[in-house]
Amino acid sequence: MKEKVLGVIPARLNSSRLPQKPLFPLLGKPLLYWVWNNALQMKCFDKLLIATDSLEIAGICEGFGASVELTSQTHRSGTDRVAEVASKERYKKYRLIVNVQGDLPLLEECCLEDILTRMEGESWDVGTCGTPLLNQDEWGDPSKVKLKLAPGGQVERFFRIQKPLKEIDGIFRHIGVYVYTREALLEWASAPPNAREELQNLEQLRALGIGLTIGSVIVSEDGGSVDTLEDARLIEKKLTKIEYFS
């Protein structure tokens, strides 16, 4: 029997690199509109919604037809926000929960399908995705999170920057999407942040710190994430082409 899959797009206004990032305009529409519209086309979700602590975000998202859940303002990470939604009684029938980060407007469904397939046969608590680094600039860019894989596909560590480039084998750029089992998600969210998570501002280091297994599938390329103004302009160019040919 196929497991039911809940897709959650966590969103908050506070962003250090790109102020009010979820509402940042791309082709005249907020970033979250593009993330929602892209995810809505995917067949892997039995239910999809946006989780936010902002009434402003909620109102705008409901305006373009999104399902919205209001969450606490105290959450430190997207995983914490997703866990609050998943713990609600009406969502307890979903055993697999997908965190579609709100800065991925061009995420491809094949990435999620590959993770879901691997999690059926592997004993991963959490699945995520990575792609090869394009160049030395990405290696040195702290906004681009990296992961190191063991030969079996399990993530050994996540990090932001490491100079000079001394190793390449098993190192990939992280694509910020997670598929959790319900049990792993709630265990992750209930654990206190550790020093490594707070130092690097990487919530996934908390999961590794409490012994959860995170596996990763690798895709040849991805559409990119919106972390900086430069990223936003690059994504906007890609969206322009998609809109032109659609």
C-alpha positions in Angstrom: 0.0 0.0 0.0 1.4 3.4 -1.0 2.2 5.7 1.9 0.3 9.0 2.0 2.6 12.0 1.4 2.1 15.4 2.9 4.0 18.3 1.2 4.7 21.4 3.4 6.3 24.6 2.2 7.6 26.5 5.3 7.8 30.3 5.0 8.8 33.1 7.3 9.5 36.8 6.5 12.8 37.0 8.5 15.8 36.3 6.1 19.3 37.6 6.6 20.5 37.5 3.0 17.4 38.5 1.2 14.9 40.6 3.2 11.3 39.3 3.1 12.5 36.5 0.8 9.2 34.6 0.5 7.5 37.7 -1.0 10.4 38.8 -3.1 9.0 39.6 -6.6 9.9 37.5 -9.6 8.3 38.6 -12.8 5.9 40.6 -10.7 4.8 37.7 -8.5 6.1 36.6 -5.0 8.7 33.9 -4.8 6.2 31.7 -2.9 3.8 31.9 -5.8 6.3 30.2 -8.0 7.3 27.6 -5.4 3.6 26.7 -4.8 2.7 26.6 -8.5 5.6 24.4 -9.3 4.9 22.0 -6.4 1.2 21.9 -7.2 2.0 20.3 -10.6 3.7 17.3 -8.9 1.8 14.1 -8.5 3.8 12.8 -5.5 1.8 14.8 -3.0 -1.5 13.7 -1.5 -1.8 17.0 0.2 0.2 20.3 -0.2 0.1 23.4 1.9 2.2 26.4 3.0 3.1 26.8 6.7 3.8 30.3 8.0 3.8 32.4 11.1 3.1 35.6 9.1 -0.5 36.9 8.5 0.9 38.9 5.6 2.3 35.8 3.9 -0.9 33.8 4.7 -3.1 36.4 3.1 -1.0 36.7 0.0 -0.8 32.9 -0.4 -4.5 32.4 0.1 -5.0 35.1 -2.6 -3.3 32.9 -5.2 -5.2 29.8 -4.1 -2.8 28.1 -1.7 -3.8 26.1 1.3 -2.2 27.7 4.4 -1.6 26.7 8.0 -0.6 29.4 10.6 2.2 28.2 12.9 4.1 29.5 15.9 6.4 32.4 15.7 9.0 30.7 17.9 10.3 28.1 15.4 14.0 28.3 14.7 13.9 26.2 11.5 11.8 25.0 8.6 11.8 21.5 10.0 10.3 22.8 13.3 7.5 24.5 11.4 6.8 21.4 9.3 6.7 19.3 12.5 4.1 21.5 14.1 1.8 21.0 11.0 2.5 17.3 10.9 1.6 16.9 14.6 -1.9 18.3 14.0 -4.6 15.6 14.3 -5.9 16.1 10.7 -2.4 15.3 9.3 -1.6 12.3 11.3 -2.5 9.9 8.5 0.5 11.0 6.5 3.5 8.8 7.3 5.9 10.6 4.9 6.3 14.4 5.1 8.1 16.5 2.5 9.7 19.8 3.3 9.7 21.8 0.1 11.8 24.8 1.0 10.3 28.1 0.0 13.3 29.2 -2.1 13.1 26.4 -4.7 10.7 27.6 -7.4 12.2 25.2 -10.0 12.5 22.0 -8.0 12.0 19.0 -10.3 9.6 16.2 -9.3 12.1 13.5 -10.3 14.2 14.6 -7.4 11.4 13.9 -4.9 10.4 10.7 -6.7 13.9 9.4 -6.4 14.1 10.1 -2.7 10.7 8.5 -2.0 11.7 5.4 -4.0 15.0 5.1 -2.2 13.3 5.5 1.2 11.1 2.5 0.5 14.1 0.3 0.1 16.6 2.0 2.5 16.5 2.4 6.2 16.9 6.2 6.0 15.1 8.3 8.5 15.4 11.3 6.2 16.0 11.7 2.5 17.4 14.7 0.7 19.0 15.6 -2.6 22.3 16.9 -3.9 23.9 17.9 -7.2 27.6 18.2 -8.4 29.3 21.5 -7.6 29.6 23.6 -10.7 32.8 25.5 -10.0 35.3 26.8 -7.4 33.0 29.8 -6.6 30.2 27.4 -5.4 32.7 25.6 -3.2 33.6 28.9 -1.5 30.1 30.4 -1.4 28.7 30.0 2.2 25.1 30.4 0.9 25.6 27.1 -1.0 25.4 24.2 1.5 27.5 21.2 0.7 27.2 17.6 1.8 29.6 14.7 1.9 28.3 11.2 1.0 29.5 7.8 2.1 29.6 5.2 -0.7 26.2 3.8 0.2 24.5 7.2 -0.2 24.3 8.2 3.4 25.3 11.7 4.3 28.3 12.0 6.6 28.2 15.7 7.1 26.9 19.1 5.9 28.9 22.3 5.8 29.0 25.7 4.2 32.6 26.5 3.3 35.9 24.8 3.2 39.0 26.4 1.7 41.2 25.5 -0.1 39.6 22.8 -2.2 41.3 19.7 -1.0 38.7 16.9 -1.7 36.1 16.4 -4.3 35.0 12.7 -4.0 31.6 12.4 -2.4 31.1 16.2 -2.1 28.0 17.7 -3.6 25.9 20.9 -3.3 22.9 20.3 -1.1 19.4 20.9 -2.6 17.3 21.9 0.3 14.4 19.5 0.3 13.7 16.8 2.9 11.5 13.7 3.0 11.0 12.6 6.6 9.3 9.6 8.2 6.8 10.9 10.7 8.8 9.4 13.6 12.1 11.0 12.4 10.5 14.4 11.9 9.0 14.6 15.4 12.2 13.3 17.0 14.3 15.9 15.1 12.0 18.8 16.0 11.8 17.8 19.7 15.6 17.7 20.1 17.3 20.9 21.3 19.6 22.7 18.8 23.3 21.8 19.2 26.4 23.9 19.0 27.3 22.8 15.5 23.8 23.7 14.2 24.0 27.2 15.7 27.5 27.8 14.6 26.8 27.0 10.9 23.1 27.8 10.9 22.4 24.3 9.5 19.4 22.6 11.0 20.3 19.2 9.5 23.3 19.1 11.8 20.9 18.6 14.7 19.5 15.5 13.0 22.9 14.0 12.5 23.8 14.9 16.1 21.0 12.8 17.5 21.8 9.8 15.3 19.2 10.1 12.6 20.3 8.7 9.2 20.1 11.1 6.3 20.4 9.6 2.8 20.8 11.6 -0.4 20.0 11.0 -4.0 22.2 12.9 -6.6 20.8 14.6 -9.6 22.8 15.9 -12.5 21.6 19.4 -12.1 18.9 21.5 -10.5 17.0 24.8 -11.1 18.7 26.6 -8.3 17.6 28.3 -5.1 17.0 31.9 -4.3 19.4 32.8 -1.5 20.8 36.2 -2.7 19.8 39.0 -5.1 22.0 37.5 -7.7 20.3 34.1 -7.4 16.9 35.9 -7.7 17.9 37.5 -11.0 19.2 34.2 -12.4 16.0 32.4 -11.4 13.9 35.2 -13.0 15.6 34.6 -16.3 14.8 30.9 -16.2 11.2 31.7 -15.3 10.9 34.1 -18.2 11.9 31.3 -20.6 9.4 28.9 -19.0 6.6 31.4 -19.2 7.4 32.2 -22.8 7.3 28.6 -23.9 4.3 27.5 -21.7 
